Amino acid sequence: MLEEVGATVSVANNGIEALTLLQQAEFDCVLMDLQMPQMDGFEATRRIRAEPHLSNLPVLAMTATATTDSRLRCIDACMNDFISKPIQPFQLHQIIARWLPQGTLRQGPPLAPPIAPLAKRKPSDSSASIDWSVLAALIGNDPQRLRKFAIKFLESAGDGVREMEAAVARGKVQAVRDVAHRIKSAARSVGATSMADMCHDLEQLAHEQASSELARAQPMVDELHDQLQQIAEQIAQHVDGVADD
């Protein structure tokens, strides 16, 4: 979404990687997730502010928890603004543009993207599915973009489920929680509500009670794997006949 309005984007997987990138190149803005492994967004922002040449760099919090307490913690860490998840294109563009020189970004997406009727499909009997209207509202109703975004989600979620399976095998409850948090927001963004809810439950595992929580996690991760298979089948049916770019 950002590249479509003229931005050049670099991705860091955690706060440590973000700090490294900021020492290697000059950036106009940082979108800071609050919950990340190794170093969270609050600590990363505090360290950014400790660097004189980064003290005025706009840091925008990205959070699915827009509570007053969460916002106060962002302010205390010297973040500049908030972007709520799931991401809405117009809001994303509007808030980022507020912190950049005028004209830096091209014209953003419309406030309410027009959604044309999709080809009728046989409704899924499973709750493990994607609500295509949610995805269309996010990125528009262009079949090529829907296909690309859905497949990208499928690949990312597949990697995440495999990471969780490996973490359960190693007895790493915190790793399961971290990956579940990562997948949850993406799943909500594409309308995979059942998958997002399962990830939310995995995210709530008590990492200090590893043995009992691993016993809880195993069937949940197995269910997540099954849901992903069903979603993959739905995506294959939905994008059938849509050619690659």
N, C-alpha and C positions, 0 to 999 in steps of 0.2 A: 504493500500500500504506500509506503514512503517513497520507494523508488519511482512509482508512477507519478509522483508530484515533484520529481527532480532531486530527491535526496540520495546521497551515497551513504550506505549503511554498513557498519561493522558490528559483529555480534560477539559478545563475551558471555561465557557460560556461568560466570560467578564474579564476585567482586574483585578477586585477585586478578583475574584476566582483564577486567575492566581497567584497573589501575595500570597494568602493563601496557595496554593499548593507548592509554592517555599519555604515557611517557614516550610513546613511539611516534605519535602523529597528533596533529591539531584537529580538534573537533569543535563544532558549533553548539552541540547539545548532547546531553546524556539522558536516555530513558532508563530509569533505574527500577528494576523489579525489587520488591522488598524482601521476598523469601528466596534465597539462593543457597546452595551448598558452599561450604568452605568459608565464605564471607558474605554476609547478607547485605542488603542495600543500605541499611542505616550506617553500618561500619564503613562500607565503601565510600559513602558520601562524606562522612566525617574525615576520612583520609584524603579525599579529594580537596576538601576545604582547607586542609592543613598545608597544601601545596600552594605557595604564593601565586604561581602562574595559572592555577586552576580555580582560584578563590571566587571568581565571578562567572565561572562556566555554568550555564543553566542545567540543573539536574531536575528532571521531572519524574516523580514517583509513579510507578505503574502498580496498581493494587486492585484486588477484587474485594478488599475490605475497606470500605469508605467510612469507617466509624470515626467519631470525634477523637478517640484515643489514638487511632492509627494516624490521623492527620496531624495531631499534635506532635507525635513522634517524628513525623516527616519534617515538620517545621523546626523541631529541636535539632535535627540533623542537618539543618540548613538546605533542605530541598526547596525548589522554587514553586512547584505546582504539582497537580495530581491528574493522572489519566486513569479512568476507571476501566476495569476489565469485567466482562468481555469487551474488547475494543470495538468502538464504533468509528468508521472512517472519518466522518465529518468532525467528530469531537477530537480525534487524534490530530487531524490536520490543523484544526482551529487552535488547539492549545500549543502545539509546537510552533506554529507560525507566530504566536504571540511573543515568543522568546527569541525569535530570529529577526534579522534585518528585513524590512518590508521588501517583498518581491523575491525573497530567497527561494520559496517554494512556489511551484506553479499552482494554478487554480485547483482546489481540492474537490473531492466528490460532493455531489449534492446532498442536502440534508436528508432527504428521503429518496433513495435510489428507486426509480420505477422498476417494478417487478412484473414482467410479462408472464403469462401462464406457461408453465413447463409442460412438456409432453406428459400425458397421463401414464402413470405406472401403476402396476398392481400394488395395493398397499401391503406393507410388511406386517406379518403377524407377530413379529418379535418387537419387544421394547428396545432391543439393542439395535438402534437405527439412527440415521441422520435425518433431521428435519431440514429438508432442502430450502424451505422458506427462510430459515434462520441464516443459512449460508448465503442465500441470494441477497438478503437484506444487508449482509456484511460487505459483499464484494460486487453486487450487481448480478444480473441474470444472464450474463454472457456465457454460453455453454463451454467455451474454451477455458475461461477463467475458473468456472465451477469445477471443471475436470481437473485442472492443474492444482487448485487449492485442495480439493478433496484427496487427490493422490498424495500430495505433500503431507497432509494430515495423517493419512494412512501409514506412510513410511515413517514419519516421526513417532506416531503412537506405537507402531510395531517395534521400533527400536526401544521405546520406553518399556513396553511389556517384557521384552527380552531382558532388559536391565533389571526389572523387578524380579523376574524369575531367577536370575543369577544372584541377586541380593538375598532372596529368601534362602537359596541353597547355601549361601555363605553365612547366613544368620545375621545379616545386616539390616536391622529394622529401620534405622535412620535413612539408609539409602532408598528403601522402599518408599518411605514418606516423601523424600525429596523428589523422586521421579513421579510419584502420584500427583504431587502439587504441580509439576510441570505439565503433565498430560491434562489435568483437570481443566485448566483455563482454555487450552486448545480445543478440548472436547465440547465445552460450552459454546465456544465461538462458532463451531460448525453445526451445532444443534444435536450433538450426540449426548443427550441428557442422561441416559441411563449409565453410560460410560463415565461421565463426569461425576455422577453421584457415587459410583463405586470408587473412583479415585479419591473423592472426598472422604469416604470411610477409611480408606487405606492411609490417607494423610493424618487421620486421628489416632493411629496406632501409638501406644505408649512406648517410647524407645527405651525407657528404663526397665521395662518388663519384657525383655527380649524373648525368652523361651515361650511364654504364654502367648505373646503377640504374634510370634512366627506361626504358631498353630492356627491363629485366626487368619493370618495373612495368606496362607497357602491356598485355601479354597477360594478366597476372594481374587487372588491373582489368576487362578485357573479360570474363574468366571470371566475375568477381564479378557483373558486370551480368547475365550469362546465368543464374547461380545465383539471383539475385534474381527474375528473371522466372519461373523454375520454382517458387520458393517462393510467389510471388504467385498462381500458378495453383493450387497446393496449398491455400493459405489460402482462395481463392475457393470451391473444392470443399468444403472442410471446414466452412466457416461458411454454406454455402448454406442458405437457409431460416431462418436465425436473424435475427430482426428487430432493428433498432436500438432503443436505449433511447428 
